[in-house]
Amino acid sequence: MAEAATARRILSLLDLTSLESSDDDSRIEALCARARTPFGNVAAVCIYGPFVPLCRRALAGTGVRVATVVNFPYGRPNAVAAALESRMLVAAGAEEIDVVLPFEALIRGDKASPRDVVAACREACGAGTTLKVILETGALGEAERIDEASRIAIEAGADFIKTSTGKLPVGATPEAARTMLAAIRDSGRRIGFKASGGVRRLEQAQTYLGLAETALGAGWCTRETFRLGASGLLDDLLRQLGGSTASGGSSY
């Protein structure tokens, strides 16, 4: 019973995701259908920008938020372009923007470009849109650099900081999560955390849930402060709960 309750809770914190070059309307419609389960709905569906209007229609009245990606996946150091893309997608109906921090610029020692991109997207999104900043922790590597990226993103206006695009060999890791959660704690702000990239099993999800609540307190993890970016994870949760595992979307 306890494991089923945990699976239900994690399901409600899931960003069901498909970010593949092969995505089309039928695939995204199927993804939106999977977002509504007999055990509750996921938190959000995350898709490429052209599918935002379709998702808004498919998810109307469900409470599932529509998320999309900006500056993805390379994290270019172009604040003007990232802001323009964000503004267009919010106008199209996106409720959450996941922007890739210019992580390669930060690795080269350029702190201004990451700050400028996040700040520009924050302004473009406005107060009503959730801004998640993807740090690409697998590329950043060192804890000191992940901490620096976390603090830059938070100071520049992130609502969430997120581990990964899911497009590199190394996605979310407990070590990166600990560093990011410490930065959130130290900020004193209500900043969310999202683990994405390689989270496919209930046990993995429980690890991140536990790390967050250890760092920030029992009950801290709600859909306003904690997300898991995946699609493969939904199959495992539904298996635990005794539901259908019809596939759709990518593990992210």
C-alpha positions in Angstrom: 0.0 0.0 0.0 2.8 2.4 0.9 4.5 1.8 -2.4 1.3 2.3 -4.3 0.8 5.6 -2.5 4.3 6.7 -3.4 3.7 5.7 -7.1 0.6 7.9 -7.2 2.4 10.8 -5.7 5.3 10.6 -8.1 2.8 10.2 -11.0 1.3 13.6 -10.0 4.8 15.2 -10.2 5.7 13.8 -13.6 6.4 15.9 -16.7 5.4 13.5 -19.5 7.8 14.2 -22.3 8.4 13.6 -26.0 11.2 15.5 -27.7 12.0 13.4 -30.7 12.6 14.4 -34.3 10.0 11.8 -35.3 7.2 13.5 -33.3 4.0 14.2 -35.2 0.4 15.1 -34.3 -0.7 11.6 -33.7 2.2 10.8 -31.4 1.6 14.0 -29.4 -2.1 13.3 -29.2 -1.3 9.8 -27.8 1.1 11.4 -25.3 -1.7 13.8 -24.1 -4.0 10.8 -23.7 -1.5 9.0 -21.6 -1.2 12.1 -19.3 -4.7 11.3 -18.0 -4.6 8.0 -16.0 -7.1 6.2 -13.7 -4.7 7.0 -10.9 -4.6 10.8 -11.5 -3.1 13.1 -14.1 0.5 14.0 -14.5 1.7 17.5 -13.8 2.6 18.6 -17.3 3.3 17.4 -20.9 6.5 18.7 -22.4 6.8 18.8 -26.2 8.4 20.8 -29.0 7.0 24.2 -29.7 5.0 23.5 -32.8 2.8 21.1 -30.8 1.9 23.6 -28.1 -1.6 24.6 -29.6 -2.5 20.9 -30.1 -1.6 20.1 -26.5 -3.6 23.1 -25.2 -6.7 21.7 -27.0 -6.1 18.1 -26.0 -5.5 18.9 -22.3 -8.2 21.5 -21.9 -9.9 21.1 -18.5 -7.5 18.4 -17.2 -5.2 20.6 -15.1 -2.2 19.2 -16.9 0.1 22.1 -17.9 1.6 22.5 -21.3 5.4 22.8 -21.3 7.9 23.3 -24.1 11.6 23.8 -24.6 13.6 26.9 -25.6 17.3 27.2 -26.7 17.2 23.4 -26.9 19.3 21.3 -26.7 22.5 23.2 -27.3 22.1 26.2 -25.0 23.3 28.9 -27.4 24.5 32.1 -25.7 22.0 34.3 -27.6 19.7 36.0 -25.1 17.7 37.9 -27.9 16.9 34.7 -29.7 16.0 32.8 -26.6 13.7 35.6 -25.4 12.0 35.8 -28.8 11.4 32.1 -28.9 10.0 32.2 -25.3 7.6 35.0 -26.1 6.3 33.3 -29.2 5.7 30.0 -27.4 3.9 31.7 -24.5 1.7 33.5 -27.0 1.0 30.1 -28.6 -0.2 28.8 -25.2 2.8 27.4 -23.4 2.4 27.5 -19.6 5.9 26.4 -18.8 9.2 27.1 -20.6 12.2 24.9 -20.1 15.2 26.9 -21.3 18.7 25.5 -21.7 21.3 27.5 -19.9 24.4 28.2 -22.1 26.3 25.5 -20.4 29.2 25.4 -22.8 29.7 29.2 -22.4 29.8 28.7 -18.6 32.4 25.9 -19.0 34.5 28.4 -20.9 34.3 30.9 -18.0 31.6 33.1 -19.5 29.1 33.8 -16.7 27.4 36.7 -18.4 25.8 34.8 -21.2 24.0 32.3 -19.0 22.8 35.1 -16.8 21.6 37.1 -19.7 19.7 34.2 -21.4 17.8 33.3 -18.2 17.0 36.9 -17.4 15.8 37.6 -20.9 13.6 34.5 -20.9 12.2 35.5 -17.5 11.2 38.9 -18.8 9.7 37.4 -22.0 7.7 34.8 -20.1 6.1 37.2 -17.7 5.0 36.4 -14.2 2.3 33.9 -15.2 4.6 31.4 -16.9 6.8 28.9 -15.1 10.5 29.2 -16.2 12.5 26.0 -15.7 16.3 26.4 -16.4 18.1 23.3 -17.7 21.7 23.3 -16.5 22.9 20.2 -18.4 24.7 18.9 -15.3 26.2 15.9 -17.2 28.2 18.4 -19.3 29.0 20.7 -16.4 30.5 17.8 -14.5 32.1 19.3 -11.4 30.0 20.0 -8.3 31.5 23.5 -8.2 30.3 24.3 -11.7 26.9 22.8 -11.1 26.6 25.0 -8.0 27.6 28.1 -10.0 25.1 27.3 -12.7 22.4 26.8 -10.1 23.0 30.1 -8.4 23.2 32.0 -11.7 19.9 30.6 -12.8 18.2 31.3 -9.5 19.5 34.9 -9.3 18.4 35.5 -12.9 14.8 34.5 -12.3 14.4 30.7 -12.6 11.3 29.2 -11.0 12.9 25.7 -11.3 16.4 24.4 -11.9 16.5 21.2 -13.9 19.3 18.7 -14.4 19.4 17.8 -18.1 18.1 17.9 -21.6 18.1 14.1 -21.8 20.2 14.4 -25.0 23.6 13.6 -23.5 24.9 10.3 -22.2 24.8 11.6 -18.6 21.5 12.8 -17.4 20.3 13.3 -13.8 22.5 11.9 -11.0 22.0 12.0 -7.2 25.3 13.9 -6.9 24.1 16.7 -9.2 20.7 16.8 -7.4 22.3 17.2 -4.0 24.3 20.2 -5.3 21.3 21.8 -6.9 19.1 21.3 -3.9 21.7 22.8 -1.6 21.8 25.9 -3.8 18.0 26.1 -3.6 18.1 25.8 0.2 20.8 28.4 0.4 18.8 30.9 -1.8 16.0 31.1 0.7 13.6 31.3 -2.2 10.8 29.0 -3.3 12.6 27.5 -6.3 11.7 24.2 -7.7 13.9 21.2 -8.7 13.4 18.9 -11.7 15.3 15.7 -12.3 15.3 14.6 -16.0 17.4 12.3 -18.1 17.5 8.6 -17.4 14.8 8.5 -14.7 12.9 5.4 -15.6 12.1 3.4 -12.5 10.1 4.1 -9.3 13.2 3.4 -7.2 15.1 6.1 -9.1 12.2 8.6 -8.6 12.1 7.8 -4.9 15.8 8.6 -4.6 15.2 12.1 -5.9 12.1 12.6 -3.9 14.1 11.6 -0.8 17.0 13.8 -1.6 14.7 16.8 -2.0 12.8 16.2 1.2 16.0 15.7 3.2 17.4 19.0 1.9 14.2 21.0 2.0 11.9 19.3 4.4 9.2 16.7 4.5 6.2 17.7 2.3 8.3 20.1 0.3 7.8 18.2 -2.9 4.6 19.4 -4.7 4.0 20.0 -8.4 4.9 23.6 -7.7 8.4 22.7 -6.4 9.4 19.2 -7.7 9.1 17.5 -11.1 10.5 14.5 -12.8 11.0 14.7 -16.5 10.3 11.3 -18.1 8.0 9.2 -20.1 9.4 5.7 -19.5 8.8 6.3 -15.8 5.1 6.4 -16.3 5.1 2.8 -17.5 6.8 1.6 -14.3 4.4 3.7 -12.2 1.4 2.2 -13.9 2.8 -1.3 -13.5 3.1 -0.6 -9.8 -0.5 0.6 -9.7 -1.9 -2.1 -11.9 -2.8 0.0 -14.9 -2.1 0.0 -18.6 1.5 0.6 -19.8 0.7 1.6 -23.4 3.8 3.4 -24.6 4.2 6.9 -26.1 6.8 9.5 -25.9 10.5 9.3 -25.0 12.4 8.7 -21.9 13.7 12.1 -20.9 
